[in-house]
């Protein structure tokens, strides 16, 4: 289902937010029936956890890790994920190919398969949250349907959620590594749609940081979209997100606004 193109609405952050915003009634939360959150870089601070996990593993293997080395791995990792989203690399290849390329770049004689397994175990044990994530979950829990929609790996996502009890807070958890298809593929969103009971597409808001996987994918499926853009990057999409936020706290204003205000 495709929606007509419309100009996205940008919300400017209000730093004087109401400190009692968690006391929102169920009746007030009428705009969307479902809010679907991406995981890494949206709810979870992936880079902080990833850098710690990678450095720990490489130091264990005798590497002389120094500050600043993570930038090269991040660049290679983003490149591999982009190729995966474009259908140029499958998931099974991605998990070790990024390490293979990184080790080649740094001329490290390490097994990329064994190393990535050690890395993923450590990554799943580091549930660092993005600013405002706990507060927005507290606001929404029990007031709208909550979905966790991620392209991540099961061995990272499940342990991380369970460590902080968040597996109980989501009504639906859809992990690409478990179903064999990833965002932005329409089949992924169709699976999610069935899991949440096939509501009207306009009753669903997807919140994520990736313009391709989260925003373009969800918009093509007919969902409303909210781009989490704390780095103030430029949107290159032909169809703008319905909303753009710099901080998760801004979701409060979006969800409490009247539908006619769009």
Buried (B, 14 or more C-beta within 10 A) or exposed (E): EEBEEEEBBBBEEEEEBEEEBBEBEEEEBBBBBBBBBBBBBBBBBBBBBBBBBBBBBBEEBEBEBEEEBBEEBBEBBEBBBBBBBEEEBEBEBBBBBBBBBBBEEEEBEBBBEEBBBBBBBBBBBBBBBBEBBBBBBEBBBEBBBBBBBBBBBBBBBBBBBEEEEBBEBBBBBBBBBEBEBBBBBBEBBEBBBEBBEEEEBBBBBBBBBBBBBBBBBBBBBBBBBBBBBBEEEEBEBEBBBBBBBBBBBBBBBBBBBEEEEB
